[in-house]
Amino acid sequence: MLVLALAMYKLRAMLIPPGSYEDMYMTFFPNLIKFFPNYLVLSSFDTFWALCRKEFLALPLLLAALSFFYVRQRDAFAWLRLALMWVSVAGYVFIINVSKPDYTEATYLDNLFFPLTLFVAIPFALELLPAIERNWSSRGPVFIIGLLTVVLGARLWLLWHRHISYTAYQQWLTHLLTYTRQFPERKFIMYPDNVDPHNLRSGWPWWAAASETMMVSARHSPDSAQTVRVGWNIDELAQTGSRPGVLFGPFETVESAAMPANYLKFPQTAYRVLNTLPPMDTAALRPYIRAHQGVQLTLAAPLPVLHANNWNKVEVQVSVPDHARPLHSGTRLPHPTLLRTAFYKSHDWPTDVGPMEAALEVDVWQPWKQTLPLRTPTQPGRYTFEISLISKNYVDWPVRLRVPVEVVK
């Protein structure tokens, strides 16, 4: 099996086209030399230890239980199985962490670690559970059923817990695509700092957004397809995307005409940047703020029940008068326009919890709804809740929404 595995790996390496995504990310052997012998200080190992304390808690528990089981047998085959299990787990973790030394996004890495399940679940199901059933007579099956119920219940609870932020991300994608439908280009570029700065949704979507938005928008018809490419090199992307017919994937640039027309049809238009910059210097910023003082902030949904010393979310709608459109959302300058949430006591005294700031996610042409984070004061009581626009590190705008609220225990 080892010879077969090495042969398959060699065949796979030979078939990968030079310069492709897979070729660029076959980094294990170069990194093995580069980081020798300081492998355990890589950031990817820190992420793995953190996963083992939370999402992957079953991995160290099963390793400990199986190790105890095999050691107690005092048998050569048991020692061999123990060695194979630990070598498989440790070797696989080592390969992944050395191959991805700096990419420590847990959402991405835990996907790569899923095969570890096989190395512990198979001996758990085929050896440990049958041994318990044999040795515990009538209590064995009851114990096994209870244990599996706990494991499955914990897994279902984790899925339910995770669905909240994942569902929020899917809803945001739909909301974004509904908003961008007003523009004729149907191909858009966003800057990562404008996407979910407070991690209100699942994962960090910048690399997958280009293909996700294509699939979500094209469900109704190939002609309804849109795509939103998120990237740090927004100027470079905008320059490349100014050529009609260009289409950005997550990792490559193709011609939109090359896409299968049965699924995706894009017009021969350039990309539109969704995060353009307000004035750069303060001399031009003051008249810009005066021109936009008619911007309105309204609550898009009722405030939730506010409990003291707790995190909450609020949905605000930003509306801009026709003559002042757009309200620019770009953050790559000294004084970007931000939304701020804050609580005040009577006479506008600050509370023990500071304000929270969030970038506008898109340039606002039509009314835009955005979810903002807020942190409630530590003491229950009556407060004034405020949402306002500010130019960061420069001046507060005369645009604010103030609501009296009750913070409860």
Secondary structure, DSSP 8 states (H G I E B T S, - for coil): -HHHHHHHHHHHHHHS-TTSHHHHT--HHHHHHHTTT--TTSHHHHHHHHHHHTTTTHHHHHHHHHHHHHHHH--HHHHHHHHHHHHHHHHHHHHHHHHSSS---HHHHHHHTTTHHHHHHHHIIIIIHHHHHHHTTTHHHHHHHHHHHHHHHHHHHHHHHHHHHHHHHHHHHHHHHHHHTTSS--EEEE-GGGS-TT--SSS-TTTTHHHHHHHHHTTS-GGG--EEEE-S-HHHHHHHHTSTTEEE-SS-EEEGGGS-TTT----S---EES-----SSHHHHHHHHHHTTT-EEEESS----EETT-EEEEEEEEE--GGG--B----SSSS-EEEEEEEE-GGG-B-SS--EEEE-SS-BSS-EEEEEEEE--SS-EEEEEEEEEEETTTEEEEEEEEEEEEEE-
